[in-house]
């Protein structure tokens, strides 16, 4: 099971927020958002590892939740409420 510990973000076209474009794995190596989505669609379980070992399942989101953005697909986590494990709260690389 791949475990994501850090993320790479780039600014959205309008500069109002950032999108995750890649992830770093605990096991070593980097993957693009698209590679993660392909893995999830194949039935692979991807998880985050946040502060204190907190973990959440990574899932595909249809589109970015930012108002008027619509970029998709994107990555999100379930549960999504905890800053300790939320993919958006992971450190950058």
Backbone as JSON, one array per atom type, in Angstrom:
{
  "sequence": "XXXXXXXXXXXXXXXXXXXXXXXXXXXXXXXXXXXXXXXXXXXXXXXXXXXXXXXXXXXXXXXXXXXXXXXXXXXXXXXXXXXXXXXXXXXXX",
  "N": [[0.85, -1.18, 0.0], [0.78, 2.08, -1.01], [2.1, 4.91, 0.68], [1.68, 8.25, 1.26], [3.73, 10.97, 2.07], [4.57, 13.58, 1.63], [3.76, 16.43, -0.45], [3.63, 17.92, -3.74], [2.93, 21.1, -4.94], [1.4, 23.34, -7.3], [0.68, 26.67, -8.41], [-2.71, 27.59, -9.11], [-4.21, 28.55, -12.23], [-5.32, 31.13, -11.91], [-4.02, 31.99, -9.68], [-5.16, 31.96, -7.16], [-5.2, 29.77, -5.48], [-3.64, 26.56, -4.76], [-2.71, 23.58, -6.55], [-2.35, 20.07, -6.03], [0.19, 18.36, -7.56], [1.91, 16.3, -7.48], [3.27, 13.58, -5.48], [5.2, 12.43, -2.67], [6.48, 9.35, -1.66], [6.47, 7.35, 1.33], [7.91, 5.06, 1.13], [9.8, 5.74, -0.62], [10.51, 7.53, -3.59], [8.7, 9.32, -6.18], [5.47, 10.29, -7.32], [3.16, 11.27, -9.85], [0.11, 13.19, -9.7], [-1.68, 12.1, -11.53], [-0.67, 9.47, -11.8], [-1.24, 8.47, -9.26], [-4.05, 8.56, -9.32], [-4.59, 6.73, -11.38], [-3.65, 4.4, -10.14], [-5.47, 4.22, -7.97], [-7.81, 3.83, -9.42], [-7.35, 1.29, -10.32], [-7.8, -0.18, -8.12], [-5.97, 0.01, -6.06], [-5.02, 0.86, -2.74], [-4.35, 3.91, -1.44], [-2.71, 5.91, 0.98], [-2.36, 8.61, 3.35], [0.29, 9.81, 5.46], [0.4, 11.62, 8.15], [1.07, 14.11, 10.66], [2.2, 12.8, 13.76], [1.67, 10.22, 12.98], [-0.89, 10.03, 12.02], [-3.41, 8.98, 9.7], [-5.04, 8.82, 6.52], [-7.32, 7.73, 3.98], [-6.57, 8.14, 0.57], [-8.4, 9.54, -2.05], [-9.97, 9.89, -5.26], [-11.09, 13.0, -6.4], [-13.72, 14.51, -8.17], [-13.46, 17.15, -9.13], [-11.6, 20.2, -8.5], [-12.28, 21.79, -5.41], [-12.3, 24.54, -5.18], [-13.9, 27.67, -5.71], [-15.2, 28.32, -8.89], [-13.1, 26.96, -10.19], [-12.79, 24.15, -11.18], [-10.83, 22.37, -12.15], [-9.87, 19.08, -12.78], [-9.34, 15.52, -12.74], [-8.79, 15.53, -9.14], [-6.91, 15.06, -6.04], [-8.07, 13.95, -2.88], [-8.83, 13.38, 0.61], [-10.21, 10.84, 2.77], [-11.14, 10.22, 5.98], [-11.71, 13.78, 5.64], [-11.54, 15.83, 7.39], [-9.54, 16.16, 9.3], [-6.68, 17.91, 10.11], [-4.33, 16.64, 10.7], [-4.08, 14.42, 9.05], [-5.04, 15.04, 6.56], [-4.62, 15.34, 3.08], [-4.1, 17.84, 2.0], [-2.8, 19.12, 4.05], [-0.3, 18.06, 4.28], [3.29, 18.3, 4.32], [5.28, 20.17, 1.98], [7.32, 19.23, -0.84]],
  "CA": [[0.0, 0.0, 0.0], [1.57, 3.31, -1.05], [1.83, 5.89, 1.74], [2.13, 9.59, 0.87], [4.2, 11.75, 3.22], [4.71, 14.99, 1.24], [3.11, 16.73, -1.73], [4.11, 19.04, -4.54], [1.8, 21.93, -5.39], [1.66, 24.45, -8.22], [-0.42, 27.63, -8.36], [-3.79, 27.53, -10.09], [-4.04, 29.56, -13.28], [-5.67, 32.47, -11.43], [-3.18, 32.3, -8.53], [-5.93, 32.06, -5.91], [-4.97, 28.58, -4.66], [-2.63, 25.67, -5.33], [-3.14, 22.21, -6.84], [-1.38, 19.01, -5.83], [0.59, 17.79, -8.85], [2.75, 15.13, -7.24], [3.38, 13.12, -4.1], [6.38, 11.68, -2.28], [6.08, 8.16, -0.92], [7.26, 6.95, 2.49], [8.76, 3.98, 0.67], [10.76, 6.33, -1.56], [10.01, 7.78, -4.93], [7.71, 10.36, -6.43], [4.42, 9.94, -8.28], [2.31, 12.39, -10.24], [-1.3, 13.04, -9.33], [-2.29, 11.18, -12.49], [-0.26, 8.11, -11.46], [-2.02, 8.08, -8.08], [-5.43, 8.34, -9.76], [-4.6, 5.46, -12.12], [-3.54, 3.35, -9.14], [-6.74, 4.13, -7.25], [-8.81, 3.24, -10.33], [-7.02, -0.15, -10.42], [-8.14, -0.81, -6.85], [-4.93, 0.2, -5.05], [-5.36, 1.73, -1.6], [-3.33, 4.92, -1.16], [-2.98, 6.57, 2.26], [-1.45, 9.66, 3.81], [0.85, 9.68, 6.8], [0.59, 12.98, 8.62], [1.71, 14.31, 11.96], [1.89, 11.82, 14.8], [1.26, 8.94, 12.39], [-2.28, 10.07, 11.56], [-3.52, 8.47, 8.35], [-6.35, 8.89, 5.86], [-7.33, 7.13, 2.66], [-6.6, 9.09, -0.53], [-9.4, 9.19, -3.06], [-10.08, 10.81, -6.38], [-12.2, 13.95, -6.39], [-14.1, 14.85, -9.55], [-12.85, 18.43, -9.52], [-11.1, 21.06, -7.44], [-13.4, 22.41, -4.7], [-12.25, 26.01, -5.19], [-14.95, 28.32, -6.5], [-14.91, 28.63, -10.3], [-11.87, 26.35, -10.69], [-13.2, 23.07, -12.06], [-9.78, 21.46, -12.55], [-10.1, 17.74, -12.28], [-9.6, 15.09, -11.36], [-7.86, 15.94, -8.09], [-6.81, 14.14, -4.92], [-8.58, 14.38, -1.59], [-8.72, 12.3, 1.59], [-11.4, 10.46, 3.52], [-11.85, 11.46, 6.25], [-11.1, 15.0, 5.14], [-11.7, 16.89, 8.39], [-8.42, 16.24, 10.24], [-5.46, 18.5, 9.57], [-3.22, 15.73, 10.94], [-3.96, 13.41, 8.01], [-5.58, 15.56, 5.3], [-3.56, 15.46, 2.07], [-3.79, 19.26, 1.82], [-2.0, 19.59, 5.16], [1.03, 17.46, 4.26], [4.39, 19.19, 3.96], [5.66, 20.23, 0.57], [8.69, 18.86, -1.22]],
  "C": [[0.89, 1.24, 0.0], [1.12, 4.3, 0.03], [2.49, 7.21, 1.36], [2.51, 10.39, 2.11], [4.39, 13.24, 2.91], [4.08, 15.18, -0.13], [3.81, 17.89, -2.44], [2.91, 19.78, -5.09], [2.28, 22.96, -6.4], [0.46, 25.39, -8.15], [-1.46, 27.35, -9.45], [-3.58, 28.67, -11.09], [-4.33, 30.97, -12.79], [-4.88, 32.88, -10.19], [-3.89, 32.31, -7.19], [-5.72, 30.87, -4.97], [-3.95, 27.7, -5.37], [-3.22, 24.28, -5.53], [-2.01, 21.23, -6.55], [-1.08, 18.39, -7.2], [1.47, 16.56, -8.7], [2.82, 14.8, -5.78], [4.71, 12.41, -3.9], [5.94, 10.53, -1.4], [7.02, 7.88, 0.25], [8.29, 5.9, 2.07], [9.87, 4.48, -0.26], [10.13, 6.51, -2.92], [8.94, 8.84, -4.97], [6.7, 9.83, -7.44], [3.65, 11.2, -8.62], [0.89, 12.13, -9.73], [-1.98, 12.03, -10.26], [-1.92, 9.73, -12.19], [-1.03, 7.59, -10.24], [-3.45, 7.74, -8.49], [-5.55, 7.02, -10.53], [-4.52, 4.29, -11.13], [-4.83, 3.14, -8.37], [-7.79, 3.46, -8.14], [-8.57, 1.75, -10.54], [-7.35, -0.91, -9.13], [-7.07, -0.71, -5.78], [-5.45, 1.12, -3.95], [-4.16, 2.62, -1.34], [-3.71, 5.64, 0.11], [-1.99, 7.7, 2.48], [-0.83, 9.22, 5.12], [1.21, 11.08, 7.24], [1.27, 13.02, 9.97], [1.26, 13.27, 12.97], [1.42, 10.49, 14.26], [-0.18, 8.9, 11.93], [-2.35, 9.68, 10.09], [-4.94, 8.63, 7.83], [-6.22, 8.25, 4.49], [-7.4, 8.23, 1.6], [-7.63, 8.6, -1.54], [-9.39, 10.25, -4.15], [-11.29, 11.72, -6.18], [-12.47, 14.36, -7.84], [-13.46, 16.15, -10.02], [-12.42, 19.2, -8.28], [-12.28, 21.75, -6.75], [-13.38, 23.94, -4.69], [-13.31, 26.58, -6.13], [-14.44, 28.67, -7.89], [-13.63, 28.01, -10.83], [-12.2, 25.23, -11.68], [-12.1, 22.14, -12.54], [-10.07, 20.07, -12.0], [-9.5, 16.71, -13.21], [-8.49, 15.55, -10.42], [-7.79, 14.85, -7.02], [-7.4, 14.77, -3.68], [-8.43, 13.2, -0.63], [-10.06, 12.04, 2.26], [-10.93, 9.71, 4.77], [-11.02, 12.68, 5.86], [-11.04, 16.1, 6.19], [-10.48, 17.09, 9.29], [-7.18, 16.82, 9.57], [-4.27, 17.57, 9.75], [-3.02, 14.74, 9.8], [-4.43, 13.89, 6.64], [-4.43, 15.77, 4.31], [-3.17, 16.92, 1.85], [-2.9, 19.81, 2.92], [-0.59, 19.0, 5.18], [2.09, 18.48, 3.83], [4.71, 19.11, 2.47], [7.06, 19.66, 0.36], [9.15, 19.69, -2.39]]
}
